[in-house]
Amino acid sequence: MSKPSTEDLNQLLVPPLRIAVVGASPNPQRPSHWISKFLRNSGFIIVPVNPGHDKLFGLTCYPDVESIPEDVDVVNIFRRSDQVLPIVKGTLLKQGVKLIWMQDNVYNEEAAALAETAGVAVVMNDCIFRFLRNR
């Protein structure tokens, strides 16, 4: 499995993409919280995904990606690696997803292969905040 090139990611990650943040948290100490705020402040449309909450960041929070009524461009996963496969399977039920991004220390080769077979680019074990901040 090959990670998309920096050039490809730079061309894709241009606001106002809609980014589903799986594992979004109300806790300001959690990376999923402050990275969501960074993405939103950078012009991206954030859709929080966490079955334990109805609202986060003043936005409707969905239990899973497939419940989001709008199209989603990017799915940013802040969950343990062993929880990724069902998230990716649900994500692939949506049309138009261009990229699945698994944050630092999150990787699942089976899920990545499934996504890539479906034509969806995958980044594993990397931080979208660090990538965007450093470009």
C-alpha positions in Angstrom: 0.0 0.0 0.0 1.3 3.4 -0.9 0.6 6.7 0.7 -0.6 9.4 -1.6 2.2 11.8 -2.5 2.6 15.1 -0.8 1.6 16.8 -4.0 -1.6 14.7 -4.3 -2.5 15.5 -0.7 -1.8 19.2 -1.2 -4.1 19.2 -4.2 -6.8 17.3 -2.4 -6.7 19.0 1.0 -8.1 22.4 0.0 -11.0 24.0 1.9 -14.0 23.8 2.0 -13.7 20.0 2.0 -16.1 18.2 4.4 -14.1 16.2 6.9 -15.8 13.6 9.1 -13.8 13.4 12.4 -14.3 9.9 13.8 -13.7 9.9 17.5 -14.3 13.6 17.9 -14.1 14.5 21.6 -15.5 17.3 23.8 -12.3 17.2 25.9 -10.0 20.1 24.8 -6.9 18.0 25.8 -7.7 15.3 23.2 -6.0 15.7 19.8 -9.4 15.0 18.1 -10.8 18.1 19.8 -8.1 20.6 19.0 -7.3 19.2 15.6 -11.1 19.5 14.7 -11.0 23.2 15.8 -7.8 23.8 13.8 -9.5 22.2 10.7 -12.6 24.3 11.2 -10.6 27.5 11.6 -8.7 26.6 8.5 -11.9 26.6 6.4 -12.8 23.0 6.3 -16.3 21.8 7.1 -16.1 19.5 10.2 -18.6 16.7 10.9 -18.0 15.2 14.3 -18.6 11.4 14.6 -19.0 9.9 18.1 -21.9 7.8 19.1 -21.7 9.1 22.7 -22.7 12.7 21.8 -25.5 14.5 20.0 -23.5 17.7 19.5 -19.9 18.7 19.5 -18.4 22.1 18.6 -22.0 23.4 18.2 -22.5 20.9 15.4 -24.6 17.8 15.0 -22.6 14.7 16.0 -23.3 11.5 14.2 -22.9 7.9 15.5 -21.0 6.8 12.4 -19.9 8.0 9.0 -22.7 6.4 7.1 -25.3 8.3 9.1 -24.0 11.7 7.9 -26.6 12.9 5.4 -24.2 15.0 3.3 -21.4 13.8 1.2 -18.0 13.5 2.9 -14.7 14.2 1.2 -12.3 13.0 4.0 -12.7 10.7 6.9 -10.2 11.5 9.7 -10.0 8.6 12.2 -9.0 9.0 15.8 -9.7 5.5 17.0 -7.6 2.5 17.9 -6.2 0.5 15.0 -8.4 -2.5 15.9 -11.5 -0.4 15.5 -10.7 0.9 12.0 -12.0 -1.9 9.8 -15.7 -1.4 10.6 -15.2 2.4 10.3 -13.8 2.0 6.8 -16.4 -0.5 5.8 -19.1 2.0 6.8 -17.3 4.8 5.2 -17.2 2.9 1.9 -21.0 2.9 1.9 -20.9 6.6 1.2 -20.3 8.0 -2.2 -17.6 10.6 -2.9 -15.1 9.9 -0.1 -11.7 10.7 -1.5 -9.4 10.1 1.4 -9.3 8.1 4.7 -6.8 9.5 7.1 -5.7 7.5 10.1 -4.0 9.6 12.7 -0.7 8.9 14.5 -0.3 5.3 15.7 -3.5 4.3 13.9 -3.0 1.8 11.1 -4.9 -1.2 9.6 -3.6 -2.8 6.5 -6.8 -4.7 5.8 -8.9 -1.6 6.0 -6.4 0.3 3.9 -6.5 -2.4 1.2 -10.3 -2.4 1.2 -10.4 1.4 0.8 -7.7 1.4 -1.9 -9.6 -1.3 -3.8 -12.6 0.9 -3.7 -10.6 3.8 -5.2 -10.2 5.7 -1.9 -6.7 7.1 -1.0 -5.4 6.2 2.5 -2.9 7.8 4.9 -2.0 5.8 8.0 -0.1 6.6 11.1 0.3 10.3 10.3 -1.2 13.6 11.6 -3.4 15.7 9.4 -2.7 18.8 11.6 1.1 18.3 11.2 0.8 17.8 7.5 -1.4 20.9 6.9 0.7 23.1 9.3 3.9 22.2 7.6 2.9 22.7 4.0 
